Amino acid sequence: MLGGSVEIELDDGTTKRLGIGTTTPQQGLHVHNTGLQLTNGSTGNSSTDGFTIEFNGSNAQLRLKENAEIQFRTNAPGTTDSVKMRLTATGQLLFFDPSNGAQYRIDLPNSNSLGVGYIRARGLSSYSSRAWKEDIRPIAGALEKVLALRGVEYRWKPAYGGNQDLGFIAEEVDAVLPEVVQKSQSGEYLGMDYTRILPVVLLTVLWVWGMAILWRQDRPLLLGVLGIVAWVTLVYSLYHVLNIRYKLEVEWLELFVCAAPLVPKR
């Protein structure tokens, strides 16, 4: 153990470097060993305590041996010294301080600031191979599900940026497509995956397109199909109206009228 102030000068007398485990230090502090361990009164002082910077072969590692976070703090202009990024003990990466805590593997705050709440990338890829799935079947009732969704325009509350936006309300979507909505274990609504609505919308577009083609090419057949659809819809609607659970929707007719002129005549 060394006491007082320790300083090692190289032969040129100008560069001061301290070497541990080496007589030829290359930096201000040069440790030639397997690792560097930091502990304090809160962590204990054994080999299984504290924080280490170490090598595993030629791979460098940061290892926190406590059930705690690794925090990154900065003092940007106009701000106070605060935590800007946290790596939790369970491996979740949190930027700034999400108000809902650690919910996702990577979590950003709900903010309209480009430097805070947005991610930009060339592309985002989701797992989708047939090899990982089972019980595969067509989506049932795609048209009814799309018609039950309500797109809205809204303004974010001032605490979340205050900007004008458009989209869906997670609580409403949960009643129609619960698969795309994420909730915490306590039932708090966290968010929804807009991209997973695409398969349902695609089937609806194909249905409307098919009706438009029939309208152009075989109207009697189309009228027969629509008659059957109308009858089934009426029976289905009356059943649910009697149970006070369903309101008859007719927007699919509007979709058909809008799509029909887009089909080229033959």
N, C-alpha and C positions, 0 to 999 in steps of 0.2 A: 504494500500500500504506500502510495506517495502522498505527501502532504504539501500544502502550499501551492504555488504556481509552477507549472511544469512547461518548459518550452524547449523545443529541439530545433536547432538551426542547421541547415545544410552548409557545405563547405564554402558556398559563395557568400554566405552571411546575409543574404537578402530575403530568401524564401523560407518561411517557417512552416515546417510540416511535422506532424506527429505520426509515428508508425507504431502499430501494435502487432507483433508477430512478424515484422519485417524491418530490416535496417536500411531499406531504400524506399521510403514512403513517396508516393506519387501525387498525393493530394494533401489538403490541409489536415485531414484525418484519414489514415489508411489502415484498415484492419485486415490483416491477412489471417483469416481463420474461417471456420464454418458458419459463424453468425455473430450477431450483436443482439444482446438481450437488454430490454428496458423494463424495470419494475418500479413500483412505489408502494406506499403504505396501504393502498387499497387492493393491491393484487397479490401480495405475498412475495416471497423471495426465492422460491424453488425453481427447478428446471421446467416445471409445468405451469409457471405463472408468467404474467406480463405479456410483452409484445416483442417479437424477434424479427430481425432482418437477417435472412440466412440463405445459404445455398443448398439445393438438393441436386447434387452433381454439378452441372453447369447452369441449372435453372435457378433463378433468383426467386425468393418467396418472401412475402410479408405474412406473418402469422400472429394473430391475436389469440392468446391462450385463455382468454376470459370469455364469459358469456355476455358479450357487450358488442358495441359498434366500432367500426373504424370510421372516423369522421374527417372530412376535408373542410377546412375553414379558409375563407379569404376575406379581405377587407377592400372591396371594390370602391371606386370613387363615389361619394355620396351615400355610402352605406356603412353600417357598423360591422365590426368583426363578427361574423356569424357562420354557422354551418351551412355550406352550400351543397354538400353531397354526403350521403351516409350509406355505408355498407353494413347491413344488419347481421346479427349472429346467424340468422337463417338464410343468408345469401340474397336478400332483397336489396336492390340498388335504388335509393330514393334521392331525388334531386330537390334542393331547397327543403321545404318542410311540408309535404302534403297534409292537408287538413284532416284527411281520413286515416292517417297513419299508414303503416306498411300493409297494403292490400294486394298489390301486384308485384311480380318479380322485378319490374322496372316501373317506377311511379313518378310522374311529373305533376306539379300543381295544376289546378283548374284555373288557368290564366290565359288571356288572349294575347299576351306578350310573346312575340316571336322568339325572344331569348329565354322564355321561361316554360311555356306550356305546349310548344309545338315540337314535332319531330319531322325532319325531312330526309328522304332516302330515295334512291333510284327505284326501289321496290321493296315490298314486304311480302314474305312468303309464309303460307300456313301449311301445316301438315295435312295431306289430303290423299295419300296413296290408299288404294283398295286393300293393301296388305295390312293396314292398321284398323280396318273397319269390319263390322259384322252387322247382321240384321239390316241390310241395305234394301230400301224400298222407295218407290216414288213418293214425292210430297203430296199428301192428301189435302184437298180443299184449298189449293193455292190461291184461286181467285177470291174466295171468301176471306182468306187471311189478308190479302192485299187490300181489299175493300174495307176491312175493319181497321186498318192502320190510318192514323190521322197525322198528316204532315202539318207542321205549325211554323210560323215565324215568331220570334221572341227576342227579347233583350236580356243578356246576362245581367245578373245583379252586380252592383258596383264592386263588390268584393271580388268578383270573378272577371273583371275587365270592363263590364258595362257595354260591350259592343252588340250590334244587331246580328242575328244569326237565324238559321233555320234548321229544322231537323224533326226529331220525334221526342216524345216524353217517355222516359224509360218505364214508368209505372203503367202507362197505357200499352206499350209494346209488350210488356210482360204478360198481359192478359191474352195476347194473340200469339206471340212467338217467344215464349219464355226461354228458348234455347239461346237467344242472342243477347240476353240481359244478364249482367253479373250483379250479384248481391253478396254482402258480407254474411258471415255466419249468424249475425244478429238480425238479418233481414234488411239492412240498410242498402238502398240502391246505390251502386257504385258507377255503373256505366253500361254501355251496350256496344256491340260490334256491328256497325252499319254494313260492313261488307257481307255478312252472313245473311242479310235480307235478300241479296241478289238472286239466289236460286228460286225463291218464291216469286219475285218480280218477273224473272225470265219465263217461268211457266205461264204466268198470267199474260205476258206479251204474246207468247206463242199461241195461247188459246184465242186471244182477240184477233191475232193475225189469221188464224185458221178460219174463224168466223167471217172475216173480211174476204178471204179468198172464196169461200162458199157463196157469199153474197154476189161476188162478181161472176162466178162460173155456174152456180146451180142454186138459184134462189128458192125454188120449191123445197129442195132438200134442206136448205138452211132454215126455212120457215118451219119445217117439221122438227128439226133439231131444237130450234128456239122454243117451239111449242112444248116439247118434252122438258126442256130446261125450265121454262116458266112454270109448268105444272109441278115439277119436283120442288122448285124454289117456293112456290105458293104453299104447298103442303108442309114443307120444312119450316117456313116462316110462321105459318099459323100455329104449328105445334109449339114453337118457342115463344110466340106472342102469348099464347095461353099460359105459358109458364113464366111470363114476365121476364124473359131473358134475352130476347132477340128483337132487333128492329130491322125491318125489311130494307135492304139496300138495293138501289137501282143504278149505281154509278157504272156498272159493267156495260149498260146500254150506251152511255156516253163514250166509254172507251171504244166500243165497236164503231160508233158513228165517226169518231175521230180517225180511226185506223183504216176504215174502208176506202177512202180516197187515195190512200198510199199504195194500194195494190194495183199494179198495172193491168189494164184491160187486155183481154186476149181476143 
